[in-house]
Amino acid sequence: MEKQKSKSNRRIRYDNAFKQGAICMIVDQHMPIKEVSKELGVSTDSLRTWLKNAGLDPNSANKNNSHAVIIK
């Protein structure tokens, strides 16, 4: 997993493998979004966006989503 900082601004860009790993921590390992956020240093809003983009419901990610979709 890799995160890159853009030189032109301070926004961090995360690669798809990093995002997929974060989604797996939430869905497969049943970790709360807040805990994953702290562990990876990523905002909860970013994690919720990644879940939505993967076709998962961020509000029930730990309960009903059994498989994360690969982010393209």
CYANA upper distance limits for C-alpha pairs under 8 A (distance plus 0.5 A):
  1 MET  CA     15 ASP  CA      7.46
  1 MET  CA     17 ALA  CA      5.87
  1 MET  CA     18 PHE  CA      4.65
  1 MET  CA     19 LYS  CA      8.46
  1 MET  CA     21 GLY  CA      7.92
  2 GLU  CA     14 TYR  CA      6.74
  2 GLU  CA     15 ASP  CA      6.40
  2 GLU  CA     17 ALA  CA      7.97
  2 GLU  CA     18 PHE  CA      6.38
  3 LYS  CA     12 ILE  CA      7.07
  3 LYS  CA     13 ARG  CA      6.24
  3 LYS  CA     14 TYR  CA      4.90
  3 LYS  CA     15 ASP  CA      6.73
  3 LYS  CA     18 PHE  CA      7.89
  4 GLN  CA     12 ILE  CA      6.15
  4 GLN  CA     13 ARG  CA      5.71
  4 GLN  CA     14 TYR  CA      6.77
  4 GLN  CA     15 ASP  CA      8.44
  5 LYS  CA      9 ASN  CA      8.43
  5 LYS  CA     10 ARG  CA      6.88
  5 LYS  CA     11 ARG  CA      6.74
  5 LYS  CA     12 ILE  CA      5.08
  5 LYS  CA     13 ARG  CA      6.71
  6 SER  CA     10 ARG  CA      6.64
  6 SER  CA     11 ARG  CA      6.78
  6 SER  CA     12 ILE  CA      6.96
  6 SER  CA     13 ARG  CA      7.80
 14 TYR  CA     18 PHE  CA      6.68
 14 TYR  CA     19 LYS  CA      7.22
 15 ASP  CA     19 LYS  CA      7.01
 16 ASN  CA     20 GLN  CA      6.48
 16 ASN  CA     71 ILE  CA      6.72
 16 ASN  CA     72 LYS  CA      7.64
 17 ALA  CA     21 GLY  CA      6.55
 18 PHE  CA     22 ALA  CA      6.79
 19 LYS  CA     23 ILE  CA      6.73
 19 LYS  CA     47 LEU  CA      8.47
 19 LYS  CA     50 TRP  CA      7.25
 19 LYS  CA     71 ILE  CA      8.20
 20 GLN  CA     24 CYS  CA      6.65
 20 GLN  CA     68 ALA  CA      8.33
 20 GLN  CA     70 ILE  CA      7.13
 20 GLN  CA     71 ILE  CA      7.21
 21 GLY  CA     25 MET  CA      6.79
 22 ALA  CA     26 ILE  CA      7.05
 22 ALA  CA     36 VAL  CA      7.49
 22 ALA  CA     40 LEU  CA      8.43
 22 ALA  CA     47 LEU  CA      7.94
 23 ILE  CA     27 VAL  CA      6.54
 23 ILE  CA     28 ASP  CA      8.49
 23 ILE  CA     47 LEU  CA      8.01
 23 ILE  CA     50 TRP  CA      7.89
 23 ILE  CA     51 LEU  CA      7.02
 23 ILE  CA     68 ALA  CA      7.17
 24 CYS  CA     28 ASP  CA      5.53
 24 CYS  CA     29 GLN  CA      7.12
 24 CYS  CA     68 ALA  CA      7.18
 25 MET  CA     29 GLN  CA      5.40
 25 MET  CA     30 HIS  CA      7.05
 25 MET  CA     31 MET  CA      6.39
 25 MET  CA     36 VAL  CA      7.53
 26 ILE  CA     30 HIS  CA      5.54
 26 ILE  CA     31 MET  CA      5.19
 26 ILE  CA     32 PRO  CA      6.61
 26 ILE  CA     33 ILE  CA      6.73
 26 ILE  CA     36 VAL  CA      7.58
 26 ILE  CA     61 ALA  CA      7.21
 26 ILE  CA     62 ASN  CA      6.56
 27 VAL  CA     31 MET  CA      7.77
 27 VAL  CA     61 ALA  CA      6.33
 27 VAL  CA     62 ASN  CA      5.90
 27 VAL  CA     63 LYS  CA      8.44
 27 VAL  CA     65 ASN  CA      6.83
 27 VAL  CA     66 SER  CA      6.85
 27 VAL  CA     67 HIS  CA      7.49
 27 VAL  CA     68 ALA  CA      7.37
 28 ASP  CA     66 SER  CA      7.39
 28 ASP  CA     67 HIS  CA      7.88
 30 HIS  CA     62 ASN  CA      5.65
 30 HIS  CA     63 LYS  CA      8.31
 31 MET  CA     35 GLU  CA      7.06
 31 MET  CA     36 VAL  CA      7.08
 31 MET  CA     62 ASN  CA      7.44
 32 PRO  CA     36 VAL  CA      6.91
 32 PRO  CA     62 ASN  CA      7.32
 33 ILE  CA     37 SER  CA      6.52
 33 ILE  CA     44 THR  CA      6.90
 33 ILE  CA     47 LEU  CA      7.57
 33 ILE  CA     48 ARG  CA      8.43
 34 LYS  CA     38 LYS  CA      6.87
 34 LYS  CA     44 THR  CA      6.70
 35 GLU  CA     39 GLU  CA      6.66
 36 VAL  CA     40 LEU  CA      6.47
 36 VAL  CA     42 VAL  CA      8.36
 37 SER  CA     41 GLY  CA      6.07
 37 SER  CA     42 VAL  CA      5.35
 37 SER  CA     43 SER  CA      6.10
 37 SER  CA     44 THR  CA      6.09
 37 SER  CA     47 LEU  CA      7.79
 38 LYS  CA     42 VAL  CA      7.35
 38 LYS  CA     43 SER  CA      8.47
 42 VAL  CA     46 SER  CA      7.18
 42 VAL  CA     47 LEU  CA      7.67
 43 SER  CA     47 LEU  CA      7.06
 44 THR  CA     48 ARG  CA      6.66
 45 ASP  CA     49 THR  CA      6.66
 46 SER  CA     50 TRP  CA      6.69
 47 LEU  CA     51 LEU  CA      6.73
 48 ARG  CA     52 LYS  CA      6.72
 48 ARG  CA     58 PRO  CA      5.82
 49 THR  CA     53 ASN  CA      6.60
 49 THR  CA     58 PRO  CA      8.49
 50 TRP  CA     54 ALA  CA      6.68
 51 LEU  CA     55 GLY  CA      6.97
 51 LEU  CA     56 LEU  CA      5.64
 51 LEU  CA     57 ASP  CA      7.10
 51 LEU  CA     58 PRO  CA      6.28
 51 LEU  CA     61 ALA  CA      8.24
 52 LYS  CA     56 LEU  CA      5.66
 52 LYS  CA     57 ASP  CA      6.55
 52 LYS  CA     58 PRO  CA      7.00
 53 ASN  CA     71 ILE  CA      7.80
 54 ALA  CA     68 ALA  CA      7.05
 54 ALA  CA     69 VAL  CA      5.58
 54 ALA  CA     70 ILE  CA      7.19
 54 ALA  CA     71 ILE  CA      6.36
 55 GLY  CA     68 ALA  CA      8.41
 55 GLY  CA     69 VAL  CA      7.32
 56 LEU  CA     61 ALA  CA      7.16
 56 LEU  CA     65 ASN  CA      7.02
 56 LEU  CA     68 ALA  CA      7.66
 56 LEU  CA     69 VAL  CA      8.49
 57 ASP  CA     61 ALA  CA      6.14
 57 ASP  CA     65 ASN  CA      7.93
 60 SER  CA     64 ASN  CA      6.32
 60 SER  CA     65 ASN  CA      7.57
 61 ALA  CA     65 ASN  CA      5.87
